[in-house]
Amino acid sequence: MVMKKEELGKIIRARRKVLNLTIGELAEYAGLSRTTISDIELGKIHPRLDVINEILRFLNLEMKIEVKQIK
């Protein structure tokens, strides 16, 4: 399954809210601007894999990547 950037953004936003974190707090931890975090949550941008991983680590989420041979 391929996750769209909008779906990832919704997951990040929902988890951030469950943890009662502001966009500013998440941005500070990740070393990003509040605008960038907002754009990620709204599905406006494709963040780099290392950025996604850092955000998910702070939110206590994990990402699994599956590599498969195309038939």
N, CA, C and O of each residue as an XYZ file, in Angstrom:
284
protein
N       0.837     -1.173      0.000
C       0.000      0.000      0.000
C       0.882      1.237      0.000
O       1.851      1.319      0.756
N       0.555      2.168     -0.824
C       1.269      3.430     -0.894
C       0.446      4.473     -0.150
O      -0.737      4.667     -0.429
N       1.093      5.143      0.803
C       0.391      6.158      1.574
C       0.582      7.512      0.911
O       1.700      7.904      0.576
N      -0.510      8.210      0.729
C      -0.451      9.546      0.151
C      -0.009     10.545      1.208
O      -0.198     10.329      2.405
N       0.580     11.638      0.749
C       1.081     12.650      1.686
C      -0.035     13.219      2.551
O       0.209     13.604      3.695
N      -1.255     13.279      2.025
C      -2.387     13.771      2.806
C      -2.730     12.833      3.956
O      -3.074     13.276      5.052
N      -2.632     11.529      3.694
C      -2.905     10.531      4.739
C      -1.859     10.603      5.845
O      -2.191     10.544      7.029
N      -0.607     10.728      5.456
C       0.468     10.850      6.436
C       0.258     12.093      7.294
O       0.422     12.051      8.513
N      -0.100     13.185      6.656
C      -0.347     14.424      7.380
C      -1.463     14.288      8.399
O      -1.362     14.808      9.510
N      -2.521     13.596      8.026
C      -3.644     13.390      8.953
C      -3.222     12.556     10.159
O      -3.644     12.825     11.283
N      -2.399     11.557      9.926
C      -1.911     10.708     11.015
C      -1.046     11.530     11.969
O      -1.197     11.443     13.188
N      -0.149     12.319     11.410
C       0.731     13.150     12.238
C      -0.088     14.144     13.049
O       0.143     14.308     14.247
N      -1.032     14.800     12.412
C      -1.856     15.790     13.111
C      -2.681     15.149     14.233
O      -2.746     15.672     15.346
N      -3.305     14.017     13.924
C      -4.135     13.339     14.922
C      -3.297     12.923     16.136
O      -3.720     13.103     17.278
N      -2.125     12.376     15.887
C      -1.265     11.931     16.989
C      -0.768     13.127     17.801
O      -0.706     13.067     19.029
N      -0.418     14.208     17.114
C       0.036     15.411     17.808
C      -1.046     15.925     18.750
O      -0.762     16.336     19.875
N      -2.287     15.897     18.277
C      -3.400     16.368     19.101
C      -3.664     15.433     20.289
O      -3.974     15.898     21.386
N      -3.542     14.115     20.073
C      -3.709     13.157     21.170
C      -2.686     13.447     22.277
O      -2.988     13.323     23.464
N      -1.493     13.828     21.874
C      -0.423     14.114     22.828
C      -0.478     15.551     23.355
O       0.386     15.966     24.128
N      -1.491     16.301     22.936
C      -1.667     17.700     23.354
C      -0.442     18.559     23.057
O      -0.020     19.372     23.880
N       0.113     18.365     21.876
C       1.257     19.151     21.436
C       0.806     20.217     20.456
O      -0.119     20.004     19.673
N       1.456     21.350     20.505
C       1.187     22.388     19.513
C       2.061     22.147     18.288
O       3.036     21.397     18.340
N       1.696     22.787     17.201
C       2.546     22.720     16.009
C       3.929     23.276     16.346
O       4.944     22.750     15.890
N       3.961     24.332     17.139
C       5.229     24.939     17.521
C       6.127     23.992     18.301
O       7.336     23.958     18.076
N       5.546     23.225     19.215
C       6.332     22.268     19.993
C       6.908     21.166     19.103
O       8.072     20.790     19.244
N       6.092     20.657     18.191
C       6.574     19.628     17.274
C       7.641     20.203     16.350
O       8.652     19.554     16.081
N       7.416     21.407     15.870
C       8.383     22.056     14.985
C       9.723     22.251     15.688
O      10.778     22.008     15.103
N       9.677     22.688     16.935
C      10.916     22.910     17.688
C      11.683     21.610     17.855
O      12.899     21.576     17.665
N      10.990     20.552     18.204
C      11.658     19.262     18.374
C      12.293     18.795     17.070
O      13.430     18.323     17.059
N      11.557     18.927     15.979
C      12.018     18.419     14.683
C      13.010     19.360     14.005
O      13.615     19.002     12.995
N      13.179     20.559     14.555
C      14.089     21.521     13.931
C      13.528     22.097     12.647
O      14.273     22.446     11.732
N      12.204     22.194     12.587
C      11.524     22.713     11.404
C      10.693     23.927     11.786
O      10.471     24.190     12.968
N      10.239     24.658     10.792
C       9.371     25.795     11.073
C       7.947     25.315     11.321
O       7.569     24.216     10.917
N       7.166     26.151     11.988
C       5.747     25.824     12.192
C       5.037     25.705     10.850
O       4.146     24.873     10.685
N       5.430     26.532      9.900
C       4.822     26.474      8.561
C       5.075     25.124      7.907
O       4.180     24.554      7.282
N       6.293     24.613      8.052
C       6.618     23.314      7.452
C       5.787     22.203      8.084
O       5.245     21.354      7.377
N       5.683     22.204      9.411
C       4.863     21.181     10.078
C       3.417     21.295      9.611
O       2.778     20.285      9.316
N       2.907     22.501      9.542
C       1.537     22.710      9.080
C       1.360     22.189      7.658
O       0.372     21.520      7.354
N       2.327     22.499      6.782
C       2.245     22.028      5.392
C       2.294     20.509      5.304
O       1.626     19.916      4.456
N       3.077     19.874      6.170
C       3.130     18.404      6.201
C       1.769     17.861      6.634
O       1.235     16.944      6.010
N       1.213     18.430      7.703
C      -0.079     17.958      8.203
C      -1.198     18.156      7.187
O      -2.139     17.365      7.133
N      -1.098     19.201      6.389
C      -2.130     19.482      5.382
C      -1.878     18.750      4.065
O      -2.677     18.852      3.134
N      -0.774     18.015      3.986
C      -0.469     17.259      2.772
C      -0.024     18.131      1.625
O      -0.186     17.755      0.464
N       0.537     19.296      1.928
C       0.971     20.225      0.879
C       2.369     19.936      0.358
O       2.712     20.316     -0.761
N       3.182     19.256      1.178
C       4.565     19.000      0.777
C       4.928     17.542      1.031
O       4.284     16.840      1.810
N       5.980     17.117      0.344
C       6.559     15.779      0.535
C       7.831     15.946      1.361
O       8.869     16.321      0.815
N       7.774     15.677      2.661
C       9.004     15.802      3.454
C       9.964     14.657      3.155
O       9.563     13.577      2.721
N      11.244     14.926      3.400
C      12.257     13.876      3.235
C      12.005     12.759      4.232
O      11.377     12.967      5.270
N      12.491     11.599      3.916
C      12.308     10.421      4.759
C      12.887     10.630      6.154
O      12.273     10.224      7.141
N      14.052     11.254      6.252
C      14.652     11.480      7.566
C      13.813     12.448      8.401
O      13.759     12.323      9.624
N      13.168     13.396      7.758
C      12.298     14.347      8.462
C      11.060     13.619      8.990
O      10.664     13.801     10.141
N      10.463     12.802      8.142
C       9.295     12.019      8.565
C       9.665     11.134      9.750
O       8.934     11.066     10.738
N      10.798     10.461      9.643
C      11.235      9.554     10.706
C      11.419     10.304     12.023
O      11.012      9.803     13.071
N      12.015     11.476     11.996
C      12.237     12.256     13.212
C      10.906     12.686     13.839
O      10.743     12.612     15.057
N       9.970     13.127     13.024
C       8.648     13.529     13.521
C       7.942     12.331     14.146
O       7.398     12.429     15.246
N       7.953     11.205     13.446
C       7.266     10.013     13.950
C       7.902      9.509     15.239
O       7.199      9.043     16.136
N       9.217      9.598     15.340
C       9.896      9.161     16.562
C       9.426     10.001     17.759
O       9.147      9.463     18.830
N       9.344     11.293     17.572
C       8.888     12.179     18.643
C       7.446     11.875     19.039
O       7.077     11.991     20.208
N       6.626     11.480     18.050
C       5.215     11.179     18.307
C       5.010      9.735     18.755
O       3.876      9.292     18.936
N       6.108      9.004     18.932
C       6.069      7.606     19.351
C       5.296      6.741     18.348
O       4.488      5.891     18.721
N       5.571      6.985     17.080
C       5.016      6.199     15.984
C       6.183      5.600     15.209
O       7.307      6.097     15.282
N       5.915      4.547     14.478
C       6.964      3.972     13.649
C       6.480      3.847     12.217
O       5.282      3.800     11.939
N       7.443      3.796     11.327
C       7.145      3.679      9.911
C       7.778      2.388      9.419
O       8.910      2.060      9.774
N       7.040      1.672      8.609
C       7.573      0.459      8.000
C       7.645      0.692      6.496
O       6.708      1.205      5.884
N       8.760      0.309      5.923
C       8.960      0.434      4.485
C       9.123     -0.966      3.930
O       9.930     -1.757      4.419
N       8.363     -1.251      2.927
C       8.440     -2.570      2.296
C       8.941     -2.409      0.882
O       8.414     -1.617      0.100
N       9.960     -3.166      0.569
C      10.519     -3.168     -0.780
C      10.167     -4.509     -1.403
O      10.498     -5.565     -0.864
N       9.498     -4.455     -2.537
C       9.096     -5.686     -3.207
C       9.525     -5.643     -4.665
O       9.607     -4.581     -5.283
N       9.790     -6.800     -5.181
C      10.104     -6.913     -6.589
C       8.811     -6.788     -7.386
O       7.800     -7.408     -7.055
N       8.856     -5.995     -8.417
C       7.682     -5.826     -9.279
C       7.610     -7.011    -10.226
O       8.592     -7.374    -10.874
N       6.427     -7.606    -10.292
C       6.249     -8.788    -11.153
C       5.868     -8.384    -12.548
O       5.677     -9.243    -13.409
